[in-house]
């Protein structure tokens, strides 16, 4: 990692919209090195009062649904309309090596060359639902740098994708039609969290299938409890390839904020998210501090061996480990 400027320089650069310093700051908050974490915490404390003014939108869906193509089309429309758009694209990490392709810039050709867009691919690591550990911190930094719309693209790995709803104001679920029984593949938890379902690739011969799927999804949404923000979740069609329906999708997103900002729901949701992030970060730091001691590491490794060999149950081993603290 390159030598970092002091906090004042880093803060000034971010507030001035310096993309290079913004990228370095995100790298800093992603680092798990103790020295970097301490510096990152100081930076976030200094930046936090300058954040919070953006619209935070999570976009998820199964692999192959066209998330990156959709974000490229939507983001380009937004920057053309005068917005500054930041895309935090969380890539899947290998369970074996921890490696990640991080190829989102190659899939968002127009946004990658747009001066009013900032794309940051991030490895998901082992975080639930593909949401990177430092995604919340990256959002705060992007907001302070002047990006008024944040698009969070996640891996799309199933019901654990609910995790992204704990970071954003608006949760959009991209769906496909014509891939078998659509309703069979719906996970109730994701459906209940979604503020909008968008059926992508609704073009050509696939359009009738998409319309039929939309009807099925609308019927399914009626079975769920009422939205806590008094919003009625929508089902819409679009084609990220030819651009049809993308503008209409955004108009519906704006309608959501026109309702949920004045009625206080967006602020209430963000307050709950900040508490959730506080509790999660506290658990992470406790684990690092308690298990980071050499003696505890040795004890942990010994217990792991006993559990893996079936000589001690996971529950007994956990109690023994905690008793040693």
Secondary structure, DSSP 8 states (H G I E B T S, - for coil): ------HHHHHHHHHTT-HHHHHHHHHHHH---HHHHHHHHHHHHHHGGG---SEEEEEEE-TTS-HHHHHHHHHHHHHHTT--EEEEEEE-B-TTT--B---HHHH-HHHHT-TTEEEEEEE-TT-GGG--TTHHHHHHHHHHTT--EEEEE----SGGGGGGGGT-SEEEEEE-SSSS-GGGG--HHHHHH-SEEEE----GGGHHHHHHHHHHHHHHHTTS---TTS---EEEE--TTT-TTHHHHHHHHHHHHHHHTTTSHHHHHHHHHHHHHHHHHHHHHHHHHHHTSHHHHHHHHHHHHHHHTTSS-HHHHHHHHHHT-
